[in-house]
Amino acid sequence: MTVSQFDSPDPEPGYQVYSRRTLSWYDTIVHRFSNRWLWNCPTENLKQWFDRHVSSNHLDVGVGTGYFLKQSTKLVPGCRLGLLDANPNCLEAAASRVAELKPEVFQANLAESFAERFDPYESLSLMYVLHCLPGAIPFRRRVLQHCVASVIPGGRLFGATILGQPQPMGWWGRLAMEKYNRKGIFGNLNDTLDRMQEVLSESLADVQTEQIGSVVLFAGVRP
């Protein structure tokens, strides 16, 4: 079967924005300002969710700057940690930040299967990845399937994503949402809690979701 452009759009616009310069101030903009004042979900909530679900055999997909990995109390020397991202700048930044953990590093396009490149992990995180994907729910489903295949049966997949609907309550948040979608940094204008729960439940069991402001925290188990 031929995969249509609708089902497999190009995710590059969502990650190519992360140059070395952008990454140098990413944590300040996203974790200190945007989470609280634009999306009404203080970063502490994300840190707690991450640490609640991460294991000592973990793959982080869409690594950003490695912020949550560095903040985790569970990831210590001797653990198995994988970093997977399409952007080499992000991989370099995250690997440097958690160098003491000696991470395995994989550059991969989320639109393509990558699970065959390594032994499966016990947990996998998608922190602020899904809302950066272009296209509609079918493409999110495809990416989630690739991620679920990278986890052992009974292993956990978890993360957080910013919803496009309902719109953020504050006008600053609404303005940022529109701008990020127009530039292709976000692709979440039609993402709702119900749609995210539906697509997660197609690939995972025991799905949990918690909405805080415009952010949905989610977790589930590979059947």
VOGU-3710 file (C-alpha; in Angstrom, 3 decimals, decimal comma):
1> mtvsqfdspd> 0,000/0,000/0,000  1,263/3,455/-0,850  1,378/5,842/2,104  -0,323/9,086/1,193  1,168/12,487/1,917  -1,754/13,027/4,294  -0,771/9,993/6,361  2,961/10,709/6,236  3,674/14,436/5,921  7,149/15,880/6,261
11> pepgyqvysr> 7,943/16,506/9,966  11,053/18,562/9,191  9,532/22,052/9,755  8,701/21,079/13,329  12,261/20,212/14,280  14,527/22,178/11,934  13,888/25,340/13,976  16,117/23,945/16,743  19,518/25,339/15,854  22,338/25,504/18,397
21> rtlswydtiv> 21,425/29,138/19,009  17,751/28,342/19,555  18,599/25,527/21,941  20,749/27,878/24,034  17,637/29,721/25,227  15,039/26,958/24,790  14,808/26,054/28,477  14,291/29,668/29,514  11,553/30,327/26,964  9,736/27,005/27,206
31> hrfsnrwlwn> 10,229/25,752/30,743  10,454/29,011/32,667  7,990/31,137/30,691  5,741/29,419/28,146  4,610/26,466/30,223  3,286/28,655/33,009  2,194/31,818/31,225  1,082/30,573/27,791  -0,087/27,001/28,386  -0,995/27,264/32,096
41> cptenlkqwf> 0,939/24,127/33,004  3,996/24,890/35,168  7,048/22,816/34,288  7,053/21,185/37,723  4,003/19,178/36,644  5,907/17,845/33,636  8,969/16,983/35,720  6,873/15,030/38,217  5,051/13,162/35,444  8,348/12,268/33,780
51> drhvssnhld> 9,933/10,972/36,967  6,809/8,999/37,873  6,991/6,924/34,690  10,652/6,776/33,625  12,605/3,548/34,142  16,295/2,695/34,287  16,002/1,298/30,731  14,633/4,300/28,895  14,385/5,819/25,402  13,731/9,553/25,096
61> vgvgtgyflk> 12,191/10,463/21,726  12,333/14,105/20,690  15,053/15,004/23,156  15,050/18,807/23,036  17,853/19,914/25,326  17,736/16,870/27,601  16,028/18,958/30,291  13,796/16,245/31,770  16,549/13,645/31,612  18,871/15,872/33,608
71> qstklvpgcr> 16,176/16,716/36,153  15,192/13,085/36,744  16,087/11,474/40,061  15,799/7,978/38,575  18,317/8,199/35,748  21,714/7,546/37,298  25,040/6,188/36,014  24,643/2,532/35,131  21,185/2,915/33,644  20,476/2,290/29,968
81> lglldanpnc> 19,446/5,500/28,224  18,699/6,068/24,556  18,287/9,419/22,790  16,372/9,528/19,508  15,714/12,617/17,415  15,801/13,759/13,808  17,754/16,898/14,674  21,513/16,423/15,261  21,690/19,683/17,228  19,199/18,359/19,763
91> leaaasrvae> 21,009/15,047/20,019  24,315/16,811/20,597  22,864/19,104/23,267  21,064/16,338/25,137  23,952/13,871/24,947  26,328/16,489/26,314  23,940/17,368/29,125  23,674/13,773/30,355  27,132/12,607/29,292  27,663/10,890/32,640
101> lkpevfqanl> 24,870/8,460/31,706  26,683/7,410/28,505  23,543/7,476/26,344  23,018/5,583/23,115  22,291/8,122/20,363  20,052/7,505/17,350  19,237/9,995/14,612  15,917/8,998/13,060  12,904/10,438/11,279  9,767/9,669/13,286
111> aesfaerfdp> 7,825/9,154/10,056  9,868/6,001/9,451  10,220/2,820/11,489  13,221/2,814/13,828  12,563/0,039/16,367  14,715/-2,456/14,465  17,837/-0,388/15,207  18,096/-1,357/18,881  16,847/-3,710/21,579  13,519/-2,511/23,018
121> yeslslmyvl> 13,371/-0,350/26,118  11,221/-0,614/29,244  9,973/2,965/28,954  9,773/5,640/26,276  9,010/9,341/26,610  7,449/11,764/24,120  7,727/15,063/25,938  6,361/17,912/23,807  6,693/15,947/20,566  3,195/15,180/19,274
131> hclpgaipfr> 2,056/18,799/18,992  5,090/19,521/16,796  4,073/16,894/14,239  2,436/18,090/11,016  -0,747/16,690/9,551  -3,716/15,140/11,279  -4,375/12,259/13,667  -3,347/9,514/11,170  0,240/10,746/11,253  0,279/10,889/15,057
141> rrvlqhcvas> -1,035/7,324/15,020  1,817/6,279/12,723  4,474/7,878/14,951  2,962/6,314/18,068  3,053/2,888/16,425  6,761/3,322/15,693  7,341/4,310/19,320  5,264/1,482/20,801  7,283/-1,006/18,741  10,400/0,286/20,538
151> vipggrlfga> 9,085/-0,732/23,979  8,977/-4,218/25,487  5,535/-5,800/26,063  4,362/-4,451/29,392  6,639/-1,444/29,010  5,383/2,091/29,377  5,072/4,952/26,885  4,398/8,391/28,326  4,719/12,063/27,564  3,025/15,423/27,268
161> tilgqpqpmg> 1,532/17,398/24,407  -0,062/20,810/23,935  -3,641/20,799/22,654  -4,877/23,171/19,981  -8,499/22,944/21,139  -9,853/24,478/23,234  -7,588/27,444/22,660  -5,462/28,781/25,528  -7,402/31,070/27,855  -4,951/33,975/27,653
171> wwgrlameky> -4,541/36,071/24,535  -0,750/35,670/24,653  -1,230/31,911/24,453  -3,705/32,165/21,590  -1,351/34,466/19,684  1,598/32,104/20,203  -0,477/29,088/19,171  -1,518/30,742/15,912  2,026/31,908/15,142  3,672/28,552/15,869
181> nrkgifgnln> 1,154/26,710/13,691  1,537/29,207/10,861  5,318/28,727/10,911  5,033/24,932/11,065  6,659/24,703/14,502  3,381/23,308/15,868  0,805/21,247/13,982  -1,836/20,931/16,672  -4,731/23,254/15,770  -7,159/20,322/15,596
191> dtldrmqevl> -5,765/18,315/18,515  -8,322/17,754/21,286  -8,263/15,656/24,439  -10,814/13,214/22,996  -8,804/12,729/19,805  -5,573/12,190/21,705  -7,217/9,676/24,042  -8,620/7,822/21,040  -5,322/7,537/19,174  -3,415/6,567/22,332
201> sesladvqte> -5,948/3,838/23,138  -5,481/2,303/19,691  -1,858/1,386/20,486  -1,695/1,263/24,288  -3,494/-0,346/27,212  -4,282/1,241/30,576  -4,127/4,736/29,093  -4,031/7,572/31,618  -4,438/11,240/30,754  -4,403/14,377/32,861
211> qigsvvlfag> -5,087/17,819/31,420  -3,485/20,866/33,036  -4,224/24,071/31,178  -3,559/23,429/27,489  -1,247/20,482/28,200  -2,213/16,818/28,336  -0,006/14,419/30,276  -0,430/10,846/29,054  0,831/7,356/29,776  0,001/3,833/28,664
221> vrp> 1,340/0,292/28,527  2,324/-1,727/25,465  -0,030/-4,741/25,358
//
